[in-house]
């Protein structure tokens, strides 16, 4: 990557240039990436695996403002967990969530709202 190529005014910072290319816009304060903005429009509010970064941190291009995305260091390190239900999420916990997905219903401490489990 060459700093200050492809945008004006150039500031010749490697870090700023990299940020611009990763998020796909010329705003040093941008917090969502080009793929994340796509997922904000076309993504699903209940699917954190619709955008998956195979790294120890989320790739800036994948950062979204409205929908969940995930980062995992390797596929073998992946676990599915939910706050208050144990780590990793077990089959009995998953069954409780499925039963509670109907709005207004509460099952063993899992409350469902209009947009899923809350």
FIDOKE-310866 format. One record per residue: residue number from 0; residue in one letter; x, y, z of N, C-alpha, C in turn. Coordinates in Angstrom, 1 decimal. Each point is the difference from the previous one (the first is absolute). Layout:
<pts>
@i->NUM&aa->a&n.u->X&n.v->Y&n.w->Z&ca.u->X&ca.v->Y&ca.w->Z&c.u->X&c.v->Y&c.w->Z
...
</pts>
This chain:
<pts>
@i->0&aa->x&n.u->0.8&n.v->-1.2&n.w->0.0&ca.u->-0.8&ca.v->1.2&ca.w->0.0&c.u->0.9&c.v->1.2&c.w->0.0
@i->1&aa->x&n.u->-0.4&n.v->1.0&n.w->-0.8&ca.u->0.8&ca.v->1.2&ca.w->-0.1&c.u->-0.9&c.v->1.1&c.w->0.6
@i->2&aa->x&n.u->0.6&n.v->0.7&n.w->1.0&ca.u->-0.8&ca.v->1.1&ca.w->0.6&c.u->-0.2&c.v->1.2&c.w->-0.9
@i->3&aa->x&n.u->-1.2&n.v->0.6&n.w->0.1&ca.u->-0.4&ca.v->1.2&ca.w->-0.7&c.u->-0.2&c.v->-0.2&c.w->-1.5
@i->4&aa->x&n.u->-0.3&n.v->-1.2&n.w->-0.4&ca.u->-0.4&ca.v->-0.3&ca.w->-1.4&c.u->-1.5&c.v->-0.3&c.w->-0.1
@i->5&aa->x&n.u->-0.6&n.v->0.7&n.w->-0.8&ca.u->-1.4&ca.v->-0.2&ca.w->-0.2&c.u->-1.0&c.v->0.8&c.w->0.8
@i->6&aa->x&n.u->0.5&n.v->1.0&n.w->0.7&ca.u->-0.9&ca.v->0.9&ca.w->0.7&c.u->0.6&c.v->1.3&c.w->0.2
@i->7&aa->x&n.u->-0.8&n.v->1.1&n.w->0.2&ca.u->0.5&ca.v->1.3&ca.w->0.1&c.u->-0.8&c.v->0.7&c.w->1.1
@i->8&aa->x&n.u->0.7&n.v->0.7&n.w->1.0&ca.u->1.4&ca.v->0.3&ca.w->0.0&c.u->0.8&c.v->-1.1&c.w->0.7
@i->9&aa->x&n.u->1.1&n.v->-0.3&n.w->-0.5&ca.u->0.8&ca.v->-1.1&ca.w->0.5&c.u->0.6&c.v->0.4&c.w->1.4
@i->10&aa->x&n.u->0.1&n.v->-0.9&n.w->0.9&ca.u->0.6&ca.v->0.3&ca.w->1.3&c.u->1.3&c.v->-0.9&c.w->0.2
@i->11&aa->x&n.u->0.2&n.v->-0.9&n.w->-0.9&ca.u->1.2&ca.v->-0.8&ca.w->0.0&c.u->0.1&c.v->-0.9&c.w->1.2
@i->12&aa->x&n.u->-1.1&n.v->-0.3&n.w->0.7&ca.u->0.1&ca.v->-0.9&ca.w->1.1&c.u->-0.4&c.v->-1.4&c.w->-0.4
@i->13&aa->x&n.u->0.8&n.v->-1.0&n.w->0.2&ca.u->-0.3&ca.v->-1.4&ca.w->-0.3&c.u->-1.3&c.v->-0.4&c.w->0.7
@i->14&aa->x&n.u->-0.2&n.v->0.4&n.w->1.3&ca.u->-1.1&ca.v->-0.4&ca.w->0.7&c.u->-1.3&c.v->0.6&c.w->-0.5
@i->15&aa->x&n.u->0.0&n.v->1.3&n.w->-0.3&ca.u->-1.2&ca.v->0.6&ca.w->-0.6&c.u->-0.3&c.v->-0.6&c.w->-1.3
@i->16&aa->x&n.u->1.0&n.v->-0.2&n.w->-0.9&ca.u->-0.2&ca.v->-0.6&ca.w->-1.3&c.u->-0.6&c.v->-1.4&c.w->0.1
@i->17&aa->x&n.u->0.5&n.v->-0.8&n.w->0.9&ca.u->-0.5&ca.v->-1.3&ca.w->0.2&c.u->-1.5&c.v->0.0&c.w->0.5
@i->18&aa->x&n.u->-0.3&n.v->1.0&n.w->0.9&ca.u->-1.3&ca.v->0.1&ca.w->0.5&c.u->-1.0&c.v->0.4&c.w->-1.1
@i->19&aa->x&n.u->0.4&n.v->0.9&n.w->-0.9&ca.u->-0.8&ca.v->0.4&ca.w->-1.1&c.u->-0.3&c.v->-1.2&c.w->-0.9
@i->20&aa->x&n.u->1.0&n.v->-0.8&n.w->-0.3&ca.u->-0.2&ca.v->-1.1&ca.w->-0.9&c.u->-0.9&c.v->-1.1&c.w->0.6
@i->21&aa->x&n.u->0.2&n.v->-0.2&n.w->1.3&ca.u->-0.7&ca.v->-1.1&ca.w->0.7&c.u->-1.5&c.v->0.4&c.w->0.2
@i->22&aa->x&n.u->-0.3&n.v->1.3&n.w->0.3&ca.u->-1.4&ca.v->0.3&ca.w->0.3&c.u->-0.7&c.v->0.5&c.w->-1.3
@i->23&aa->x&n.u->0.8&n.v->0.3&n.w->-1.0&ca.u->-0.6&ca.v->0.4&ca.w->-1.3&c.u->-0.6&c.v->1.4&c.w->0.0
@i->24&aa->x&n.u->0.6&n.v->0.9&n.w->0.8&ca.u->-0.4&ca.v->1.4&ca.w->-0.1&c.u->1.1&c.v->0.9&c.w->0.6
@i->25&aa->x&n.u->-0.1&n.v->1.3&n.w->-0.4&ca.u->1.1&ca.v->0.9&ca.w->0.4&c.u->-0.4&c.v->0.8&c.w->1.3
@i->26&aa->x&n.u->-0.3&n.v->-0.8&n.w->1.0&ca.u->-0.3&ca.v->0.6&ca.w->1.3&c.u->0.8&c.v->-0.8&c.w->1.1
@i->27&aa->x&n.u->1.0&n.v->0.7&n.w->0.6&ca.u->0.8&ca.v->-0.6&ca.w->0.9&c.u->-0.7&c.v->-0.5&c.w->1.3
@i->28&aa->x&n.u->-1.2&n.v->0.6&n.w->0.2&ca.u->-0.8&ca.v->-0.4&ca.w->1.2&c.u->-1.1&c.v->-1.1&c.w->-0.3
@i->29&aa->x&n.u->0.0&n.v->-0.4&n.w->-1.3&ca.u->-1.0&ca.v->-1.1&ca.w->-0.4&c.u->0.1&c.v->-1.2&c.w->0.9
@i->30&aa->x&n.u->-1.0&n.v->-0.5&n.w->0.5&ca.u->0.0&ca.v->-1.2&ca.w->0.9&c.u->-0.6&c.v->-1.2&c.w->-0.7
@i->31&aa->x&n.u->-0.6&n.v->0.1&n.w->-1.2&ca.u->-0.6&ca.v->-1.2&ca.w->-0.7&c.u->0.8&c.v->-0.1&c.w->-1.3
@i->32&aa->x&n.u->0.2&n.v->-1.3&n.w->-0.4&ca.u->0.7&ca.v->-0.2&ca.w->-1.2&c.u->-1.0&c.v->-0.2&c.w->-1.2
@i->33&aa->x&n.u->0.6&n.v->-0.2&n.w->-1.2&ca.u->-0.8&ca.v->-0.1&ca.w->-1.2&c.u->-0.9&c.v->-1.3&c.w->0.0
@i->34&aa->x&n.u->0.6&n.v->-1.1&n.w->0.5&ca.u->-0.8&ca.v->-1.2&ca.w->0.1&c.u->-1.0&c.v->0.1&c.w->1.1
@i->35&aa->x&n.u->0.3&n.v->0.6&n.w->1.1&ca.u->-0.9&ca.v->0.2&ca.w->1.1&c.u->-1.2&c.v->0.9&c.w->-0.4
@i->36&aa->x&n.u->0.2&n.v->1.0&n.w->-0.8&ca.u->-1.1&ca.v->0.9&ca.w->-0.4&c.u->-0.9&c.v->-0.8&c.w->-0.9
@i->37&aa->x&n.u->0.6&n.v->-0.9&n.w->-0.8&ca.u->-0.9&ca.v->-0.9&ca.w->-0.9&c.u->-0.9&c.v->-0.9&c.w->0.9
@i->38&aa->x&n.u->0.7&n.v->-0.6&n.w->1.1&ca.u->-0.8&ca.v->-0.8&ca.w->0.9&c.u->-1.1&c.v->0.8&c.w->0.8
@i->39&aa->x&n.u->0.3&n.v->1.2&n.w->0.3&ca.u->-1.0&ca.v->0.9&ca.w->0.6&c.u->-1.3&c.v->0.1&c.w->-0.8
@i->40&aa->x&n.u->0.2&n.v->-0.1&n.w->-1.3&ca.u->-1.1&ca.v->0.2&ca.w->-1.0&c.u->-0.7&c.v->-1.4&c.w->-0.2
@i->41&aa->x&n.u->0.9&n.v->-1.0&n.w->-0.3&ca.u->-0.5&ca.v->-1.3&ca.w->-0.5&c.u->0.1&c.v->-1.1&c.w->1.1
@i->42&aa->x&n.u->0.5&n.v->0.3&n.w->1.1&ca.u->0.3&ca.v->-1.1&ca.w->1.0&c.u->-1.2&c.v->-0.3&c.w->0.9
@i->43&aa->x&n.u->0.2&n.v->-0.9&n.w->0.9&ca.u->-1.0&ca.v->-0.5&ca.w->0.9&c.u->0.4&c.v->0.3&c.w->1.4
@i->44&aa->x&n.u->-1.0&n.v->0.6&n.w->0.7&ca.u->0.3&ca.v->0.5&ca.w->1.4&c.u->0.2&c.v->-1.2&c.w->1.0
@i->45&aa->x&n.u->-0.2&n.v->-1.2&n.w->-0.5&ca.u->0.1&ca.v->-1.2&ca.w->0.9&c.u->1.1&c.v->-0.9&c.w->-0.4
@i->46&aa->x&n.u->0.9&n.v->0.4&n.w->-0.9&ca.u->1.0&ca.v->-0.9&ca.w->-0.5&c.u->1.4&c.v->0.5&c.w->0.2
@i->47&aa->x&n.u->0.7&n.v->-0.2&n.w->1.1&ca.u->1.4&ca.v->0.5&ca.w->0.1&c.u->1.0&c.v->-0.6&c.w->-0.9
@i->48&aa->x&n.u->-0.4&n.v->-1.1&n.w->-0.7&ca.u->1.0&ca.v->-0.7&ca.w->-0.9&c.u->-0.1&c.v->0.5&c.w->-1.4
@i->49&aa->x&n.u->-0.9&n.v->1.0&n.w->-0.3&ca.u->-0.1&ca.v->0.5&ca.w->-1.4&c.u->1.3&c.v->0.8&c.w->-0.4
@i->50&aa->x&n.u->0.7&n.v->0.4&n.w->1.0&ca.u->1.3&ca.v->0.6&ca.w->-0.3&c.u->1.0&c.v->-0.5&c.w->1.0
@i->51&aa->x&n.u->1.0&n.v->-0.7&n.w->-0.5&ca.u->1.0&ca.v->-0.7&ca.w->0.8&c.u->1.4&c.v->0.4&c.w->-0.3
@i->52&aa->x&n.u->0.7&n.v->0.5&n.w->1.0&ca.u->1.4&ca.v->0.4&ca.w->-0.1&c.u->0.8&c.v->-1.1&c.w->0.6
@i->53&aa->x&n.u->0.9&n.v->-0.6&n.w->-0.7&ca.u->0.8&ca.v->-1.1&ca.w->0.5&c.u->1.3&c.v->0.7&c.w->0.5
@i->54&aa->x&n.u->0.0&n.v->0.6&n.w->1.2&ca.u->1.0&ca.v->0.7&ca.w->0.6&c.u->-0.3&c.v->0.2&c.w->1.5
@i->55&aa->x&n.u->1.0&n.v->0.5&n.w->0.7&ca.u->-0.3&ca.v->0.2&ca.w->1.4&c.u->-0.8&c.v->1.3&c.w->0.3
@i->56&aa->x&n.u->-0.2&n.v->0.8&n.w->-1.0&ca.u->-0.8&ca.v->1.2&ca.w->0.1&c.u->-0.8&c.v->0.2&c.w->-1.3
@i->57&aa->x&n.u->-1.1&n.v->0.7&n.w->0.1&ca.u->-0.8&ca.v->0.2&ca.w->-1.2&c.u->0.7&c.v->0.8&c.w->-1.1
@i->58&aa->x&n.u->-0.1&n.v->-0.4&n.w->-1.2&ca.u->0.6&ca.v->0.7&ca.w->-1.1&c.u->-0.8&c.v->1.3&c.w->-0.2
@i->59&aa->x&n.u->0.7&n.v->1.1&n.w->-0.2&ca.u->-0.7&ca.v->1.3&ca.w->-0.1&c.u->-1.0&c.v->0.0&c.w->-1.2
@i->60&aa->x&n.u->0.3&n.v->-0.7&n.w->-1.1&ca.u->-1.0&ca.v->0.0&ca.w->-1.1&c.u->-1.3&c.v->-0.7&c.w->0.3
@i->61&aa->x&n.u->0.0&n.v->-0.8&n.w->1.0&ca.u->-1.2&ca.v->-0.8&ca.w->0.4&c.u->-0.8&c.v->0.7&c.w->1.1
@i->62&aa->x&n.u->0.6&n.v->1.0&n.w->0.7&ca.u->-0.7&ca.v->0.6&ca.w->1.1&c.u->-1.3&c.v->0.6&c.w->-0.5
@i->63&aa->x&n.u->-1.1&n.v->-0.3&n.w->0.7&ca.u->-1.3&ca.v->0.5&ca.w->-0.3&c.u->-0.6&c.v->0.9&c.w->1.1
@i->64&aa->x&n.u->-1.0&n.v->0.8&n.w->-0.4&ca.u->-0.6&ca.v->0.8&ca.w->1.0&c.u->-1.3&c.v->-0.5&c.w->0.6
@i->65&aa->x&n.u->-0.7&n.v->-1.0&n.w->-0.7&ca.u->-1.3&ca.v->-0.4&ca.w->0.4&c.u->-0.2&c.v->-1.5&c.w->0.2
@i->66&aa->x&n.u->0.8&n.v->-0.8&n.w->-0.7&ca.u->-0.2&ca.v->-1.5&ca.w->0.1&c.u->1.3&c.v->-0.6&c.w->0.6
@i->67&aa->x&n.u->-0.2&n.v->-1.2&n.w->0.6&ca.u->1.1&ca.v->-0.7&ca.w->0.7&c.u->0.9&c.v->-0.6&c.w->-1.1
@i->68&aa->x&n.u->1.3&n.v->0.0&n.w->0.3&ca.u->1.0&ca.v->-0.7&ca.w->-0.8&c.u->1.0&c.v->-0.6&c.w->1.1
@i->69&aa->x&n.u->0.8&n.v->-0.9&n.w->-0.5&ca.u->0.9&ca.v->-0.7&ca.w->1.0&c.u->1.4&c.v->0.0&c.w->-0.4
@i->70&aa->x&n.u->0.9&n.v->-0.2&n.w->1.0&ca.u->1.4&ca.v->-0.2&ca.w->-0.3&c.u->0.4&c.v->-1.2&c.w->0.8
@i->71&aa->x&n.u->0.8&n.v->-0.9&n.w->-0.6&ca.u->0.5&ca.v->-1.2&ca.w->0.7&c.u->1.4&c.v->-0.3&c.w->-0.6
@i->72&aa->x&n.u->0.9&n.v->-0.3&n.w->0.9&ca.u->1.4&ca.v->-0.2&ca.w->-0.4&c.u->0.2&c.v->-1.2&c.w->-0.9
@i->73&aa->x&n.u->-0.8&n.v->-1.0&n.w->0.1&ca.u->0.0&ca.v->-1.1&ca.w->-0.9&c.u->-1.3&c.v->-0.8&c.w->0.1
@i->74&aa->x&n.u->-0.4&n.v->-0.7&n.w->-1.0&ca.u->-1.3&ca.v->-0.8&ca.w->0.1&c.u->0.0&c.v->-1.0&c.w->1.2
@i->75&aa->x&n.u->1.1&n.v->-0.5&n.w->0.3&ca.u->0.0&ca.v->-1.0&ca.w->1.2&c.u->-0.2&c.v->0.7&c.w->1.3
@i->76&aa->x&n.u->0.2&n.v->1.3&n.w->0.1&ca.u->-0.2&ca.v->0.8&ca.w->1.2&c.u->-1.4&c.v->0.5&c.w->0.2
@i->77&aa->x&n.u->-0.9&n.v->-0.3&n.w->-1.0&ca.u->-1.4&ca.v->0.6&ca.w->0.1&c.u->-0.8&c.v->-0.7&c.w->1.0
@i->78&aa->x&n.u->-0.7&n.v->0.8&n.w->0.9&ca.u->-1.0&ca.v->-0.5&ca.w->0.9&c.u->-1.2&c.v->0.9&c.w->-0.1
@i->79&aa->x&n.u->-1.2&n.v->-0.5&n.w->0.2&ca.u->-1.2&ca.v->0.8&ca.w->0.0&c.u->-0.4&c.v->0.2&c.w->1.4
@i->80&aa->x&n.u->-0.1&n.v->1.3&n.w->0.5&ca.u->-0.4&ca.v->0.2&ca.w->1.3&c.u->-0.9&c.v->1.2&c.w->0.1
@i->81&aa->x&n.u->-0.8&n.v->0.1&n.w->1.0&ca.u->-0.9&ca.v->1.1&ca.w->0.3&c.u->0.1&c.v->0.4&c.w->1.5
@i->82&aa->x&n.u->0.0&n.v->1.2&n.w->0.2&ca.u->0.2&ca.v->0.5&ca.w->1.4&c.u->-1.0&c.v->-0.6&c.w->0.9
@i->83&aa->x&n.u->0.5&n.v->-0.5&n.w->1.1&ca.u->-0.9&ca.v->-0.6&ca.w->1.1&c.u->-0.4&c.v->-1.4&c.w->-0.3
@i->84&aa->x&n.u->0.4&n.v->-0.6&n.w->-1.1&ca.u->-0.5&ca.v->-1.4&ca.w->-0.3&c.u->1.2&c.v->-1.0&c.w->-0.1
@i->85&aa->x&n.u->1.1&n.v->0.4&n.w->0.5&ca.u->1.1&ca.v->-1.0&ca.w->0.0&c.u->0.9&c.v->0.1&c.w->-1.3
@i->86&aa->x&n.u->1.2&n.v->-0.5&n.w->0.1&ca.u->0.9&ca.v->0.1&ca.w->-1.1&c.u->0.7&c.v->-1.4&c.w->-0.2
@i->87&aa->x&n.u->-0.1&n.v->-0.6&n.w->-1.1&ca.u->-0.8&ca.v->0.4&ca.w->-1.2&c.u->-1.4&c.v->-0.3&c.w->0.2
@i->88&aa->x&n.u->-0.9&n.v->0.5&n.w->-0.8&ca.u->-1.4&ca.v->-0.2&ca.w->0.1&c.u->-0.3&c.v->-1.5&c.w->-0.3
@i->89&aa->x&n.u->-0.7&n.v->-0.6&n.w->0.9&ca.u->-0.2&ca.v->-1.5&ca.w->-0.1&c.u->-1.4&c.v->-0.2&c.w->-0.7
@i->90&aa->x&n.u->-0.2&n.v->-1.3&n.w->-0.4&ca.u->-1.3&ca.v->-0.3&ca.w->-0.6&c.u->-1.2&c.v->0.3&c.w->0.8
@i->91&aa->x&n.u->0.0&n.v->-0.3&n.w->1.3&ca.u->-1.2&ca.v->0.4&ca.w->0.8&c.u->-0.3&c.v->1.5&c.w->0.0
@i->92&aa->x&n.u->1.1&n.v->0.8&n.w->0.0&ca.u->-0.1&ca.v->1.5&ca.w->-0.1&c.u->-0.6&c.v->0.4&c.w->-1.3
@i->93&aa->x&n.u->0.5&n.v->-0.6&n.w->-1.1&ca.u->-0.5&ca.v->0.3&ca.w->-1.3&c.u->-1.4&c.v->-0.3&c.w->-0.2
@i->94&aa->x&n.u->-0.5&n.v->-1.1&n.w->0.6&ca.u->-1.4&ca.v->-0.4&ca.w->-0.1&c.u->-0.8&c.v->1.0&c.w->0.8
@i->95&aa->x&n.u->0.5&n.v->0.5&n.w->1.2&ca.u->-0.8&ca.v->1.1&ca.w->0.7&c.u->-0.1&c.v->1.2&c.w->-0.8
@i->96&aa->x&n.u->1.0&n.v->0.4&n.w->-0.7&ca.u->0.0&ca.v->1.2&ca.w->-0.9&c.u->-1.1&c.v->-0.2&c.w->-1.1
@i->97&aa->x&n.u->0.0&n.v->-1.1&n.w->-0.6&ca.u->-0.9&ca.v->-0.3&ca.w->-1.1&c.u->-1.5&c.v->0.1&c.w->0.5
@i->98&aa->x&n.u->-0.2&n.v->-0.6&n.w->1.2&ca.u->-1.4&ca.v->0.1&ca.w->0.6&c.u->-0.4&c.v->1.4&c.w->0.3
@i->99&aa->x&n.u->1.0&n.v->0.8&n.w->0.4&ca.u->-0.3&ca.v->1.4&ca.w->0.5&c.u->0.0&c.v->1.0&c.w->-1.2
@i->100&aa->x&n.u->0.2&n.v->-0.4&n.w->-1.2&ca.u->0.1&ca.v->0.9&ca.w->-1.1&c.u->-1.4&c.v->0.7&c.w->-0.4
@i->101&aa->x&n.u->-1.1&n.v->-0.6&n.w->0.5&ca.u->-1.3&ca.v->0.6&ca.w->-0.2&c.u->-0.1&c.v->1.3&c.w->0.8
@i->102&aa->x&n.u->-0.3&n.v->1.1&n.w->-0.6&ca.u->-0.1&ca.v->1.3&ca.w->0.8&c.u->-0.9&c.v->-0.1&c.w->1.2
@i->103&aa->x&n.u->0.5&n.v->0.6&n.w->1.1&ca.u->-0.8&ca.v->0.0&ca.w->1.2&c.u->0.2&c.v->-1.2&c.w->0.9
@i->104&aa->x&n.u->0.6&n.v->-1.0&n.w->-0.5&ca.u->0.2&ca.v->-1.2&ca.w->0.8&c.u->1.3&c.v->-0.1&c.w->0.8
@i->105&aa->x&n.u->0.0&n.v->-0.5&n.w->1.2&ca.u->1.2&ca.v->-0.1&ca.w->0.8&c.u->0.2&c.v->-1.4&c.w->0.4
@i->106&aa->x&n.u->1.2&n.v->-0.6&n.w->-0.2&ca.u->0.3&ca.v->-1.4&ca.w->0.4&c.u->1.2&c.v->0.0&c.w->0.8
@i->107&aa->x&n.u->-0.1&n.v->-0.3&n.w->1.3&ca.u->1.2&ca.v->-0.2&ca.w->0.9&c.u->1.0&c.v->1.2&c.w->-0.1
@i->108&aa->x&n.u->-0.5&n.v->1.2&n.w->0.1&ca.u->0.9&ca.v->1.1&ca.w->0.0&c.u->0.4&c.v->0.6&c.w->-1.4
@i->109&aa->x&n.u->-0.5&n.v->-0.6&n.w->-1.0&ca.u->0.2&ca.v->0.4&ca.w->-1.4&c.u->-1.2&c.v->0.7&c.w->-0.4
@i->110&aa->x&n.u->0.0&n.v->1.3&n.w->-0.3&ca.u->-1.2&ca.v->0.8&ca.w->-0.4&c.u->0.1&c.v->0.3&c.w->-1.5
@i->111&aa->x&n.u->-1.1&n.v->-0.2&n.w->-0.7&ca.u->0.0&ca.v->0.3&ca.w->-1.4&c.u->-0.7&c.v->1.4&c.w->-0.2
@i->112&aa->x&n.u->0.6&n.v->0.8&n.w->-0.9&ca.u->-0.7&ca.v->1.2&ca.w->-0.4&c.u->-0.4&c.v->-0.1&c.w->-1.4
@i->113&aa->x&n.u->-0.5&n.v->1.1&n.w->-0.6&ca.u->-0.5&ca.v->0.0&ca.w->-1.4&c.u->1.1&c.v->-0.4&c.w->-1.0
@i->114&aa->x&n.u->1.3&n.v->0.3&n.w->0.4&ca.u->1.1&ca.v->-0.3&ca.w->-1.0&c.u->0.8&c.v->-1.2&c.w->0.5
@i->115&aa->x&n.u->-0.5&n.v->-0.9&n.w->0.7&ca.u->0.8&ca.v->-1.2&ca.w->0.5&c.u->0.3&c.v->0.1&c.w->1.4
@i->116&aa->x&n.u->0.9&n.v->-0.8&n.w->0.4&ca.u->0.4&ca.v->-0.2&ca.w->1.4&c.u->0.7&c.v->1.3&c.w->0.5
@i->117&aa->x&n.u->-0.4&n.v->0.5&n.w->1.2&ca.u->0.7&ca.v->1.2&ca.w->0.6&c.u->0.5&c.v->-0.4&c.w->1.4
</pts>
